[in-house]
Amino acid sequence: MPNQTQLTNLSEPSKGPDLLVIDDDEIIWVLIKDMLRELKLVDKIQTFSDGQTALSYLNEIEPADVAPLIVLDLNLPYLDGFEFLEIYERDFASRFPDTVIYILTTSVRESDRQQTLKYPFVRDFISKPMKIEQLKAMLESSQK
């Protein structure tokens, strides 16, 4: 699958995206967008099909334009979620101190959970499929 990225305006925003989704499953993109439309808590979502493309995007934007919330899958092509977290901690965590990451994955391994939750910017480890209540709680906690 080629690298894919997509920006979706859910209304008429005037700033960067409110949410980044890094997942190679486009069905997840659609499900999250549908839930966001129902919740009406987000204006703009940026999606990426792999971690490397997402990191390149983060490298190019200004801190004022970064989303406060990132939803990250662990099983990604080119650069997986674990590698993304390592690079994010090294290169971006101090640049984007208010951004939080939620892991959304098919993994049910406790070792994966523990490995991701060791990062202070990772707030939770959620097994797919995500429920609308979980998305709402993520969004509300990132807006505080």
HELIX and SHEET records of a PDB file:
HELIX    1   1 GLU A   26  LEU A   39  1                                  14    
HELIX    2   2 GLY A   51  GLU A   60  1                                  10    
HELIX    3   3 PRO A   63  ASP A   65  5                                   3    
HELIX    4   4 GLY A   81  ASP A   91  1                                  11    
HELIX    5   5 GLU A  110  LEU A  117  1                                   8    
HELIX    6   6 ILE A  132  SER A  142  1                                  11    
SHEET    1   A 6 THR A   5  ASN A   9  0                                        
SHEET    2   A 6 LYS A  44  PHE A  48 -1                                        
SHEET    3   A 6 LEU A  19  ILE A  22  1                                        
SHEET    4   A 6 LEU A  69  LEU A  72  1                                        
SHEET    5   A 6 VAL A 100  THR A 105  1                                        
SHEET    6   A 6 VAL A 122  SER A 127  1                                        
END                                                                             
